Amino acid sequence: MADISLITPIEYLKGVGPQKADVLKKELQIFTIGDLLQYYPFRYIDRTKFYKIRQLHPDLVGAQVLGRLVQLQEAGEKKSKRLVGLFRDETGTMELVWFQSISWLKKSLKVGAAYIIYGKPSLFNGQISMSHPEMELFNPQEKKLGNLTMQPVYSSTEKLKKFNLDTKGIQRLQQTALESVYSSLQETLPAYLVEKYNLMPYPKAMLSIHFPQNTEELNGALKRLKFEELFFIQLKLLRNKQLNTQKFKGHRFDKVGEKFNTFYQTRLPFPLTNAQKRVIKEIRHDTNTGAQMNRLVQGDVGSGKTVVALMSMLLAVDNGYQACMMAPTEILATQHYNGLKELLGNDICNIKLLTGSTSAKERRIIHQELEDGTLDILIGTHALIEDKVKFKNIGFVVIDEQHRFGVEQRAKLWRKNSIPPHMLVMTATPIPRTLAMTLYGDLDISVIDELPAGRKPIKTIHFSENQRLRVFGFMRQEIAKGRQVYIVYPLIKESEKMDLLYLEAGLENLQREFPLPQYKISIVHGKMPVKDKDFEMQRFVKGETQIMVATTVIEVGVNVPNATVMIIENAERFGLSQLHQLRGRVGRGAEQSYCILMSGDKLSKEGRTRIETMVRTNDGFEIAEVDLALRGPGDISGTQQSGVLNMKIADLTQDQNILHEARNTVIDIFKKDPTLSLPENRLLLNYLNQHNSGISWDKIS
């Protein structure tokens, strides 16, 4: 191929060919030369610095030393056979040790010669040594002293290594690729941004990220490429938000009417918190602009999101529109319906429930009332998106725990009216601010960060296995007060059998400690038929059983105000956000609630951090920040499948300042040039035209 560019298929790069191309595609998703150049090193070996032997210590990742090989001899017998060299500079001596290729090394290494060696120093019998160092003969005639660069280290896999694509092999390909395309690399950011933020030019940054001459150059390349990546993510998100606002007219809710006011003045069970008032005000503003609202409400467990959703739906009804609320499971939908029905009574508006279990007769009534407009609010599961569910005039949609729904499912609700309804998306999974800005950057975000008055914070305690009898004693005390207890076992797919054994062994133990007929136990696990699971859940909800033992995560949002104790077995095997969600199953009534984290005696550093965080704080947002730092963004709240976070170089836990700078820069650009029609923004417009698959609000799962 004569012209090689960033979009040239990888097989046409010199040194690749069909077989290597195939393994690069399968293992690393590298399809073009551009993809290869965006496969960045994960660390660098610093060969710019020389150490004296006296300066070496075992904490160094690697060190380069100039000295003389003064002795070489074999030691040990058979399997413990090794080659030992004595290496000296003007500050001292050290040992070099090889366990492989001994006869070849004996022939090729020259005793008395000067070498540049590189390796990891370690301490053996009180003396510094180095195993299998890289050796390079020192030639004083050469102008440059050895390999004075920062050497890139790339992640590889066993399959790649079979094709000589270890870190050295990938390094060679990067060198060939850069030699082929460097002269044709174009700047990707407008000149005024490069100048304003003192960014390294794009071609130089691509060269320096793979082959930096020193730390300063590497830092310049990192700053440039991280800014660019986060900038373009924000450009796409904010452009989509802008297009949605322009393209999609919204129903205008211009009055606060009788139903809203009656509910607010006579039915509200407790005063709204300032956070709830703020969010309702934001929703009222959005629904009165004439543009379609897309707002995400984040609120910790028990923060009162449902009341905010209800008051927003009443706003729609007062303005002559219907509203609906979709929940991921029947248990949750039924619970929402019962809760809202209780709040509304029989006289404020007509509210119905539609799930898979709704009878044919009741369905017919619902369909009829939806179409003639006499049904104001419909609560349901996926049943709401069936084609035969037709609204007369749907104006407001609430989606609960939205990451549990697919793109197409949400889009179907969107298409239930000629003018799309306003969308309110709710999640009880607190999302760190940086992640929210990247994942949901094209939604407006509201946060309910206060709990209603009168809620007592849940007390969280950590016990290890040898304290179990104390836990049983505590359970008896709470049950004697008429309270109920959850006990949750981890369920990890690879070891379902093992986990069920844990559950069964734990259950036997429990049944001995809490025998019939005085105590009754419900059991729920993933292997049970749905009908049996629901039956057991309902027994617990109705208070017919005092203890609920489960292997699966208790449904998000399931509300049993009488349950005051949550015991999590093997708590170290759960992620932080999961532990926080489980803890939120208790503390829903006025009584003091407790979360007991049971673990083994030996905890990993990460396991200990998770448990200590849970004991220290009930703040879901603080917990989410720790979780992000521990696990990285890919694992949190289904973000992997969103495709937004396939970041090549930026890291949301470390690059928050760059993210804020990038987002604010994009906001400023759109303020000054909403259509990107100015000549200096032509590069940005071209980028958006090439990547117009943009991330729209309903593409986020």
N, C-alpha and C positions, 0 to 999 in steps of 0.2 A: 504494500500500500504506500503510495507516494506521500500523500499528505496525512500526517498523523496528528490527531487533535484529541481533546478531552473526551469526545464522544466516540472515538475509535474503539471497536470491540477489543477486549483484552487479549484475545488470541492472536491479534496482529502485532502485538508488542514483541520486539526481538527478545528471544529467550523464553517465550511462553508456549505458544503452540496449543493444539486442541486439547491435549490431556491435562496439562497444567491449568488451562483456561477452565476446563470442566470442574476441577477440584476447587479453584478459586471462586467460581460461581456458587458451588454447593456449600462450601464451608464458610465463605466470608461475604457472599452476595456482592462480589466484585465482577461487574460485567463490562466495564469500560475503563479506559486509562484514567478518566476523571475519578471513577470509584476507587481505583488503586491509590491515587494521590490523596484521596480523603480517608485512606486507611492509615491513621496516624500512629506514631510510636506511643507506647504507654509509659515508657521511661527512657532515660538516656544514661549511657556510661560516660562519665566525665573524664576524657583523656587530655584535658587541657592543662592539668596540674600534675606536678611530680611531688612525691612524698619522699622524705628520708626514712630509712628503716626505723630510726628512733621515734618518728612521729606516728608509726602505724599502731592501730588498736582494733580490737575485734568488732567495734560498732560501725566501722566503715563498710559501706556496701561494696566498694571496690577501690583499689588504689594502684597507682602507677609508680614504679621505682626504677631508677637507673643505677646499675651496679655491676659487679663482676661475679661470674660463676667460678668459685674457687675450688670446688670439690664435687665429685659425683660418685656415689657408690650404691650398690644394691643392699637391701636389708630384708630380714624376715625369710620365712620358708613358704613354699607352695602358695596357699590362698592368701596368706598375709604378706606375700612378696611385694616389695615396693622399691622405687628408685628415689634416693634422697640426695638433694643437692644443697651445697652450702653457698649462700649468696651474700655478698658483702658490699657496703658502701662506706664512706668515711665516718658514718655515725654508728655502725654496728653490723652484726650478721644476723641472718634468718635462715630457716630451712625451707626448701621447696620440695614438695612430695608429689610423686606420680604413682598411681596404682595400675595404670593400663599402658599399653604400647611401650613397655619397658625396653625391649631390645632395640626398637627403632629409635627411641629417644637417646639411648646410650651411644648409638652411632652418630646421630645428627647434632647433639648438643656439644659445644666446644668448651672444655674446661679452660679457664684463663681468659675467656673472651668477655667483652662488655655486652650486657643485654639490657633492653627495656622490658620489664615484666609488668603484667597486669593481672590482678586477681583479688579475691576477698581474703583479707588477713584474718587469721584465727589464732587462738592461744592454745598451745599444746605443751604440757609440762612446764608452764611458766615462760615458754619462749614463743615468739611470734613465728608463724609459719604460713605457707600458702599452698593449697592443693591445686594441681593442674593449672598453673598460671599460663597466660598467653605469653609467648617468648618472641622477641624480635631482636635480631643482632643490631647493636648500636654502631652506626657508621659516622664518625666525627666529621667526615668530609661533607656529608649531606647538610644542606642549609637548614632544613627543618628538623627539629629534634623529635623523631618518632612520629606517632599518630596523634597530632595535637588537635583533636576535634571532640565534639560531643557525639558519641556513637548511639544511633537510634536502636531501641529494642522493640520488636513487634511481637504481638501475640501470635502464636501459631497453634496448630492442632496435630495430632498423630498422623492424620491422613495427609495433611500438607507436608509434613516432614518426610513422608515416603517419596514425595516428588521434589525433594531438596528445597522445600519452601519453609525452612526454619527462619529464625530472625535474620540470619546472614543472607539467605536466599531472597527473602522479601526486600532486604536492603538493596540487593543488586538490582532487582526489578524497579525499585523506586528510582534508583540512579539512572537506569536506562530510560524510564518514563520521563524524568525531568530533563534529561539531555534531549529527548525527542520533541518535547512540547514547550520547553521554557521560553524560547524566543517568541512563541505565538500566544503566550498567556496574556490575557487582557485584564485590566482593572475592573472590578465588579461593583465598587461603591463610587458614588459621585465624589468628585475631587474635593468639594467643600467639606465633606464628612471626613475624608482622609486627613485633610489639613486641620480641621477643627479638633479632632481627637488625637492628632499626632500619630496616625496609624502607619504601620509599615506597608509599603505598596504590595499589592496582591502577589505578583510573581515572586518577589523577594521573600514574602511570608511563606509561600509554598516550598521554596527551596530551604528556608531556614527551619521550618518545622521538622523536615526530614534530616537535614544535615547542618545543624547550627554550628557556627565556629566557636561560640562561647555562650555562657549563661545569659548574658545581656541580649544577645541576638535571639536566643530561644524565647525569652520572655516577651520580646517585641512581636515575634510571630504568634505566640499564644494569645496575646492581647488582641491582635488584629483578627485572627480567625474565630475566636470566641465571640467578639463583638459582631462580626459579620453573621455568624450562624444565628445568634439570638435576634439580631436586627431583622433578618429576613423572615424568621418565624413570626415576629411581631408585625412586620409589614403585611404578611398574608392574613393574619388574624384580624388586624384592625381594618384592613381593606374589606374583608368579609363583613365585619360589623357595620361598616359604612354602607356597603352595598345593601345589606339586609334592611337597614333603616330607610334607604332611598327607595328600594325596590318594593318592599312589602308594606303596603298601607296597613294600618291597624285600626280596629274598632276604637272609637273615641268614647271613653267612659267619662262624661263631663259632669256627672252629678253624684253626690253621696245621698242615697235615698232612704226610704222608710225601713227597708229590711236591714240594711247595714246599721242604721241608727238604733232600731229596736233591739237588735242583738247587742250592740255596744252598751246601750244604756240599761238593759234589763236582764241579759242572759250571761254576760261575761262572768265566768266563775271567779276570776281574780283580776286585779288591775294589770294592765299591760305593762311590761317592762319598757324602759326607755329604748332598748334595742328593738323590741317588737314595734314600737311606735315609729321608730326611724325607718324600718323596712317597709311598713305599710305606707308611709309617706312616699318612699321611693317608688313603690308599685303604683300608687295613685298618680304620681307625676308621670310615670311611663305610659300609663293607660290613657292619659289625656293629651298625648302629643300628636296623635294621628298616625304614628308609626307603630309597627308591631313590636311588642315587648318580648325580649328573651332575657330572663333574669334567673340567676342561680342564687338560691338561698342556702347558705351553709349555717348549720346551727348544731351545737352539741346535743347529745341525747337529752331530752327533757327540757329543751330551751323554749318550747312553745311555737315550733314551726307550723303545727297543724292549725292553731288558732289564726295565725297570719294567713295561711292558705284559705281558711274558711271565710275570713273577712274580705279577702280579695275576690273570692267567688261570689259573695253577696254583693259586692260592688258591681260585678258583671250583671247579676240578676236585676239589680236596681236600674240598670241602664238598658234593660230589655233583651239581655243575652242569656244563653244557657252556659253552664260550666260543668267540667268533669274533672275527676281526679283518678289517676291510674297508679296502682301499686303493684309490685312484682309478684306477690303471692296472695292466695285466697284468704289466708289467716290475717294478713296485714290489711287487705282491702276490707274485710268484714270488721276488723277492729276500728279502722278509720270510720266506717259507716256508723257503727254503734256509737262511737265517741261523738261524731258530728251530730247524729240524730238526737243524742242526749242533750247536747248544747243548744240545738235549734228548737227542740220541742216539736209540736205538731202544727204550729200556726204561722211560723215565719216563712217557710217555703217548702216546696215539694222535693224531697230527696229520696233516691232509690239506690239499690245495690245490684250490680250485674256481674256475676262470676260464672265459672263453669257449672256450678251447682244450682244456679237459678232455674226454677221449673219452667217448662214450656209455657204454661199459662201466665206466669209472672213476666216472662220475656215478652209475650205478645202485648201485655199492658204497657211495659217499659217502652217498647218500640213505638207503640201508638202515641204515648204521651210525649216522647221525644220529638216525634214528627209534628204533632199538633202544638208543641210549645208549652204544654202544661207541666212538663217535668223540668224543674229548674236546675237541679244538681244531680249528676250521676257519678257514683263511686264504683270502681271496678278494677278488674285485672286486664289481661290481654283481650278479654272478651269485648272491651270497648272499641277495639280497632277492627272488629269484623265488619265486612262490607255492609251487612244488613243493618248495622247500627247507624241510623241516620238522624242527625240533629236538625231541628228547624233553623236554629241560629246559634251555633256554638261560638262563644266569644272569649272563653278563658279555659286554659288547660293546665292542670297541676300534675307534674310527674314526680312521684316519690322514689327515692333511691334510684335515680335515673341511670346510673352506670349498669344497672341490671337489665336494661332494655337495649335492644339492637337499634341500629340506625333506621331501618325500614319501618320498624314498629312505631317509632316516634313520628316519622314522616307521614304515616297514614293518618294519625290524629291531626296533623297539620293540614291535611287536604280535606278535612270534613266540612270546610266552608270555603266560599269563593274568596273571601278575605281571610287570611290565616288568623286563627285565634291567638291571643296573647299567651305566652308560655312561661310558666313558673316551674322551675326545676328545683327540687329539694334534695338535700343530702344530709344525713346525720354523720357522715364521715368527714371530720374536719380536714381541710386540705391546706398545706402550708401556702403562704401567700405567693411565694415564687412559683410554686407548681400551679396554683390557680391562675396566675397571670399567663402561664404558658399553655396550660391545658384548656382553660376556659377564657382565653384572652378576648374572644369575640362575644362573650356574654357579659352583661352587667352583673356584678357580684355584690350580694348583700350578706352581711354576717350578723347572726344573732348571738352575741357573745355575753349574754347575761342569763342566769337562771331565774325563774319566777320566785318571788318572795315566799319564804316558808319551806323551801326545799332544803333538806339537810344534806351537806356533802357526804358522799359515801366514804366510809373508813376502809382503807385498803391495808391488809396485813399479809406479810410473807411468812409462811411456815414451811419447814422441811419435814420429810417423811417421819422422823423420830418424834414429831410433835402431834401426830395424828389423833391420839386419844384426847388431847385438849380440844381439837377441832370437833370431834364427836360430842364432847361435853357441851360445847358452845351451841351446836346444832340442836341438841335436846332442849337447852334453855329457850332458844328462839321458837322452836315448835310448840313448847309448853305455853308460850305467849300467844299461840294461834297463828304464828307466821309460817311461811313456806321457804323452801331451800332449793336452789339449782345446784347440780354438780355436773360439770362439763369435762369430758375427756377429749384430748386432741384426736383429730382424725386426719391422718396424712395418707394420701392415696396409695403410696408405695407400700404402706404397711397396715392396710385395713384389717387384715387378719390379726396382726399383733395388737392393734388398738382395740379390737373387739374382745380379745383375751383380757386386756387391761380392764375393759369395761366389765366383763363377766366376773373377773376376780374381784374387782372393786365392788360389784353388786353383791356378790356372796358375802363379802365382809360387811357391807351395809345392812344386808338382811339379818345378819347375826346381831348387829348392834341396834337395829331398828326393826324389831320383829312385828309381824301381824299379831292380833288385829289392831294393836295400838297405833302402828304407823303404816301408811300406805305409800307405795313408790310408783311413779310413772317412769317409763323408759322410752326414749326416742333415739333411733339411730338410722343412718342412711340406708341400711339394707331393708328396712321395713316398708311394706306397701303404704302409699300415701294415706289411704283410708285409716289404717291402724295408727299412723303417726298423728293424724288430726284428732282421732279419738283420744289418744293419750294426752295430747296437748290440751284438749278441751277439759279432760278430767282435772288437770292441774289448774287451768284457768278458773274452773268452777270451785276449786278448793276441795275437791274430793280426795286428792292425794297431797301429802305434805312435802314430798321430795321428788324432784324431777331430775332423772339421770339422763344425760344425752351425750352422744358422740359428735353429732353435727352441731354447727353453730346454731344456737337458739335464734329463731328468726329476728332479723333487725326489726325493732319496733314492737315486738309482742309485749303486751302490757298486762302485767299481773301485779297491781299495787301492793298486794299482800305478801309478795315474795321479797324478803329482806336480806337474804344471804346468797351470794354467788360464790361457789367454791370451784376454782379452776385447777384441775389436776395437770401435772406436768406443765406448769405454766411457762416454763422456759422454752417449750416447743411451739408456742404461739407467737405471732408477730405482735408488735405493740398496738397497732390499730385494731387488731382482732381482740386483744385483751381489753382494750378500752370499750369496744362495742359490747362485749360480753358483760363487762361491769355495768354498762348502762341498762341491763335488763332489770337491775334492782334500783332502789332509790326512787321509785315512782309514786310512793305514798308519803304520808306525813311522818312515818316512823323512821328511826335511824336504821340505815342499811349498811351492810358489810360486804366487802369482796376479799376472799381469802385465796391467796396464790400459793398453791402447793408445788414444791419442786424437790428434786433430788439434792443431795448435799454438794455435789460437784457441779458448778455452773461455769459456762464459758464466759469470757469477758463481756460479750454481747448480751448473753442471757442475763447476766447480773445487771447490766445497764438498763435493760428493759424492765426488769422487776423493780429496781430502785426508782426508776422514773414513775412507774405505776403507783408505788407507795408514796412518792413525794407529791404528786400533783393529780388533780382531777380535770385539769384544763386540756380539753381535746386538741386545741391548736398547738399548745406547747408539746404535747405528746406527738402530734403529727410532725413537728419540726425535728424532734429526736429520731422519729421513725425514718424520716427522709435522710437524715445524716447517716443512720445505721444501714439502711437498705438501698438507698439510691432511688431515683424517681421511677424506675421501670416497674417496680413491684407494687407501687401504691395505687390503690383504687382503680385497678384495671387500666392503668395508663399505657401499658405495653401495647394493647390492641388499638389504642387511639392513633398510633402512627405519628403523633405530634412529637413524641419524645425520642425519636431515633436520632439523638444528637451525636455528632461525630467527635466533638471536642469540648463543647461547653459542659459544665457540670452545675446543676441548679443548687447544689449544697454549697459550692464554693464561689460561684460566679454571680451572686445576687446583685452586687453593685453594677456589674456589666449589664445584667438583665434590665435593671431599672433605667440605666442610661440609654440602652437600646430602645426600650418601650417609649420613654419620654421623647427621644429623638424622633421616632415615627409619629407620635402624636403631634409634635411641632411641625413636621413636614406636611402632614395632612391639613393642619390648620392653615398653613400658608398656601398650600397647593393641593386642594382636595382631589383634583383629577390627575395629578402628576403630569400636567401638560407643559410645565416650564422646561426649557432645554436642559437645565442642570439635573433634572430628575428623570431624563430619558432612560438611563440605565435601570432605574427602579421600575418604570412602567414596562420595559422589556422583560424584566425578571417576572413581574406578575403575569404578563401575557403568556410567558413560557410555562409558568407554574399555576395556571388558572384552575387546577384541580382543588385549589384552596381548601382550607379546613373550615367548613361552615358549622354553625352551632349544632346542627343535627347530625354531623358526622362523628361527633365525639361520643364514644361508648364508655 
